[in-house]
Amino acid sequence: MKIVDFLSHIIEEIKNTWESWNSPRLL
């Protein structure tokens, strides 16, 4: 697995988590 691909995957996971945290449903 390429480092770039690995980092891209991590970034996507962070984005999804961040969006989940900012979801109005959690408020």
C-alpha angles and dihedrals in degrees: 000000000000119000090233091054090048093051091046090054092050091049091052091050091051091049091051092048092047091051090049091052091049093048112123088222090072091055 
